[in-house]
C-alpha cells in the first residue's frame, strides 16, 4: 500500500492558531529533585499552563509514586487535571484497567488517557485488541471518550487507521535542550492516515516555573474539557 504523506491535511495548524492552549504532563520523575510547586507553575508565562496530565498507574500493578500528591495539589490550585495510564503491552488489558480503577477515586476534568509507546511480544494485532478492550472499559466506567497518547512514529507504524473514534495525543518532540528554544513549537505532527491530533506533545525538555529539571510540554488547538 502506498501512503501519500505529502497530500494537504485539513488539520488546524497548532503554530498558527491564536487560540491554542498549553499544558504539561508529569509523573514521579518531575518530583525527583523537589515537589512540583503548582502555585509557581500557574504563574509561568512562556507558555501559560492551562492543563496538566498526571500519570496514575502503569500496567497491571504499578502506581506512580507522586500521583496522589500531584493530583491533590493540582486540584487545590485550580488547574484543569487529567490522569493517564501507562500501558504495558505484555500484560492483560483487563488487569491493567482494574489497576487504574483500584487506585483512582476521581479522574479530574480532562478525559482519561492511555499511554501506548511499545509493541510487546505478541504483535500489532494483539496490541490493538488489548488497547480496544482497555478503551471500552474506560469509556463505560467514566462516561468520557478516552484519549490515546502515542509517539508519532509508533502511531504511524502500528495504530494508524485504527481507533478512528478516539482522540489522539501525539508526541513529536524537537529534542532541543537549551532554553528558551526547548519551549518553542517546531515541526508539527504528520500522521499518515491524515487524522488530526487533539494534543501535540512538542517538547520533552521543556522548562517551566515550579518544576526542577525537564518537563513535557503540550499544546491543544482548543479547550477539550
C-alpha positions as a printed NumPy array, in Angstrom:
array([[  0.   ,   0.   ,   0.   ],
       [  1.352,   3.419,  -0.957],
       [  0.95 ,   6.173,   1.582],
       [  0.759,   9.725,   0.312],
       [  2.175,  11.705,   3.202],
       [  2.502,  14.869,   1.128],
       [ -1.17 ,  15.474,   0.496],
       [ -2.586,  18.545,   2.184],
       [ -4.144,  17.911,   5.575],
       [ -7.262,  19.668,   6.784],
       [ -5.95 ,  19.977,  10.334],
       [ -5.703,  23.354,  12.027],
       [ -2.07 ,  24.346,  12.472],
       [ -1.069,  24.447,  16.125],
       [  1.505,  27.129,  15.359],
       [ -0.896,  29.412,  13.518],
       [ -3.846,  29.049,  15.894],
       [ -4.104,  32.15 ,  18.09 ],
       [ -6.481,  30.361,  20.477],
       [ -4.217,  27.416,  21.319],
       [ -3.753,  26.38 ,  24.939],
       [ -0.752,  24.817,  26.635],
       [ -0.33 ,  22.076,  29.199],
       [  2.195,  19.727,  30.765],
       [  2.237,  16.091,  31.78 ],
       [  4.061,  14.833,  34.843],
       [  4.984,  11.669,  36.691],
       [  7.17 ,  10.97 ,  39.709],
       [ 10.196,  11.846,  37.548],
       [  9.323,  15.539,  37.964],
       [  9.413,  15.068,  41.749],
       [ 12.941,  13.637,  41.791],
       [ 14.592,  16.897,  42.89 ],
       [ 11.662,  18.538,  44.662],
       [  7.869,  18.534,  44.666],
       [  6.05 ,  20.325,  41.866],
       [  5.166,  23.84 ,  43.015],
       [  1.774,  24.377,  41.418],
       [  1.473,  27.991,  42.544],
       [  4.674,  28.879,  40.704],
       [  3.55 ,  26.767,  37.736],
       [  0.374,  28.813,  37.351],
       [  2.483,  31.984,  37.136],
       [  4.636,  30.639,  34.304],
       [  4.432,  32.978,  31.3  ],
       [  6.093,  31.117,  28.418],
       [  3.973,  29.151,  27.984],
       [  0.958,  29.81 ,  30.2  ],
       [ -0.135,  26.43 ,  31.542],
       [ -3.878,  25.718,  31.296],
       [ -3.988,  21.965,  31.928],
       [ -1.959,  19.116,  33.353],
       [ -1.978,  15.352,  32.859],
       [ -0.685,  13.245,  35.741],
       [  0.457,   9.635,  35.482],
       [ -1.645,   7.487,  37.795],
       [ -0.814,   3.858,  37.057],
       [  1.391,   1.581,  34.983],
       [  0.48 ,  -1.89 ,  33.776],
       [ -1.405,  -4.313,  35.998],
       [  0.265,  -3.391,  39.289],
       [  2.22 ,  -0.124,  39.019],
       [  1.211,   3.103,  40.772],
       [  3.067,   6.366,  40.217],
       [  4.787,   7.383,  43.446],
       [  3.799,  11.052,  43.137],
       [  0.324,  10.555,  41.679],
       [ -1.886,  11.267,  44.69 ],
       [  0.13 ,  14.257,  45.879],
       [  0.339,  15.792,  42.389],
       [ -3.387,  15.294,  41.851],
       [ -4.315,  16.81 ,  45.219],
       [ -2.071,  19.846,  44.786],
       [ -3.107,  20.48 ,  41.191],
       [ -6.771,  20.426,  42.198],
       [ -6.048,  22.634,  45.194],
       [ -4.562,  25.271,  42.895],
       [ -7.433,  25.181,  40.436],
       [ -5.63 ,  23.799,  37.386],
       [ -7.546,  21.538,  34.986],
       [ -6.379,  17.976,  35.65 ],
       [ -6.453,  14.64 ,  33.86 ],
       [ -4.958,  11.218,  34.528],
       [ -3.127,   8.775,  32.308],
       [ -2.275,   5.089,  32.45 ],
       [  0.964,   3.748,  31.013],
       [  0.034,   0.649,  29.007],
       [  2.301,  -2.391,  29.196],
       [  1.708,  -4.452,  26.024],
       [  2.752,  -7.79 ,  27.537],
       [  0.226,  -7.561,  30.384],
       [ -3.5  ,  -8.311,  30.393],
       [ -5.542,  -5.237,  29.439],
       [ -8.402,  -6.023,  31.838],
       [ -5.991,  -6.361,  34.758],
       [ -4.405,  -3.053,  33.739],
       [ -7.786,  -1.344,  33.753],
       [ -8.58 ,  -2.855,  37.158],
       [ -5.3  ,  -1.453,  38.467],
       [ -6.305,   2.013,  37.279],
       [ -9.776,   1.827,  38.836],
       [ -8.454,   0.451,  42.123],
       [ -6.068,   3.367,  42.583],
       [ -8.137,   6.239,  41.16 ],
       [-11.006,   7.862,  43.036],
       [-11.609,  10.799,  40.683],
       [-10.245,  11.358,  37.19 ],
       [-10.395,  15.16 ,  37.081],
       [-11.899,  17.405,  34.41 ],
       [ -9.934,  16.087,  31.418],
       [-10.676,  12.881,  29.506],
       [ -8.614,   9.902,  30.752],
       [ -5.642,   8.804,  28.668],
       [ -3.984,   5.513,  27.73 ],
       [ -0.259,   5.935,  27.008],
       [  0.865,   3.45 ,  24.324],
       [  4.53 ,   3.501,  23.319],
       [  5.775,  -0.091,  22.939],
       [  4.905,  -3.098,  20.807],
       [  5.462,  -6.021,  23.181],
       [  5.964,  -9.68 ,  22.311],
       [  2.612, -10.584,  20.755],
       [  2.361,  -8.453,  17.623],
       [  0.39 ,  -5.441,  16.459],
       [ -2.994,  -7.161,  16.212],
       [ -2.811,  -8.381,  19.793],
       [ -1.684,  -4.941,  20.935],
       [ -4.634,  -3.252,  19.241],
       [ -7.081,  -5.767,  20.702],
       [ -5.773,  -5.053,  24.186],
       [ -5.959,  -1.3  ,  23.653],
       [ -9.525,  -1.626,  22.383],
       [-10.558,  -3.612,  25.461],
       [ -8.968,  -1.053,  27.771],
       [-10.602,   1.882,  25.96 ],
       [-14.049,   0.281,  26.021],
       [-13.825,  -0.419,  29.743],
       [-12.583,   3.084,  30.498],
       [-15.28 ,   4.777,  28.434],
       [-18.006,   2.666,  30.041],
       [-16.702,   3.404,  33.534],
       [-16.12 ,   7.153,  33.261],
       [-18.632,   8.14 ,  30.562],
       [-15.94 ,  10.034,  28.659],
       [-14.213,   9.217,  25.385],
       [-10.601,   8.352,  26.362],
       [ -7.592,   9.794,  24.548],
       [ -4.788,   7.673,  23.052],
       [ -1.269,   9.018,  23.597],
       [  1.459,   7.743,  21.267],
       [  4.748,   8.882,  19.728],
       [  4.329,   9.876,  16.084],
       [  6.465,   7.068,  14.651],
       [  4.744,   4.408,  16.755],
       [  1.308,   5.672,  15.781],
       [  2.156,   5.67 ,  12.076],
       [  3.591,   2.152,  12.234],
       [  1.039,   0.359,  14.4  ],
       [ -2.052,   2.429,  15.226],
       [ -2.889,   4.41 ,  12.1  ],
       [ -6.343,   3.849,  10.556],
       [ -7.451,   2.167,  13.794],
       [ -9.315,   3.761,  16.715],
       [-10.755,   6.46 ,  14.459],
       [-13.448,   7.274,  17.038],
       [-10.889,   8.208,  19.703],
       [ -8.965,  11.492,  20.052],
       [ -5.207,  11.247,  19.579],
       [ -2.415,  12.873,  21.572],
       [  0.769,  12.713,  19.521],
       [  4.351,  13.141,  20.687],
       [  6.674,  14.781,  18.181],
       [  9.449,  16.407,  20.181],
       [ 12.25 ,  18.612,  18.916],
       [ 14.901,  17.174,  21.259],
       [ 16.317,  20.651,  21.877],
       [ 17.565,  21.043,  25.456],
       [ 18.595,  24.714,  25.501],
       [ 16.038,  27.122,  26.942],
       [ 14.135,  29.063,  25.613],
       [ 14.432,  27.184,  22.287],
       [ 13.324,  23.984,  24.06 ],
       [  9.944,  25.59 ,  24.771],
       [  9.231,  26.565,  21.16 ],
       [  6.898,  24.824,  18.723],
       [  8.909,  23.153,  15.943],
       [  7.826,  20.517,  13.374],
       [  4.15 ,  19.687,  13.706],
       [  2.897,  16.063,  13.758],
       [  2.377,  14.262,  10.443],
       [  0.013,  11.294,  10.659],
       [ -0.121,   9.01 ,   7.639],
       [ -3.877,   8.452,   7.97 ],
       [ -4.473,  12.231,   7.945],
       [ -6.011,  12.157,  11.428],
       [ -5.796,  15.486,  13.248],
       [ -4.264,  15.232,  16.72 ],
       [ -6.214,  16.712,  19.606],
       [ -2.997,  17.381,  21.556],
       [  0.603,  17.683,  20.424],
       [  3.444,  16.95 ,  22.843],
       [  6.055,  19.178,  21.251],
       [  8.845,  19.083,  23.82 ],
       [ 10.201,  16.568,  26.288],
       [ 12.821,  19.021,  27.531],
       [ 10.652,  21.964,  28.477],
       [ 11.345,  24.311,  31.357],
       [  8.624,  25.886,  33.49 ],
       [  8.417,  27.63 ,  36.848],
       [  7.735,  25.295,  39.757],
       [  9.495,  22.237,  38.296],
       [ 13.195,  21.493,  38.552],
       [ 14.569,  19.698,  35.511],
       [ 12.781,  18.941,  32.259],
       [  9.049,  18.531,  31.7  ],
       [  6.873,  17.539,  28.732],
       [  5.128,  20.475,  27.052],
       [  1.859,  20.071,  25.17 ],
       [ -0.419,  22.218,  23.068],
       [ -4.072,  21.847,  22.042],
       [ -5.968,  23.842,  19.447],
       [ -8.983,  24.282,  21.685],
       [-10.409,  23.609,  25.128],
       [-11.252,  19.898,  25.191],
       [-12.924,  19.517,  28.583]])
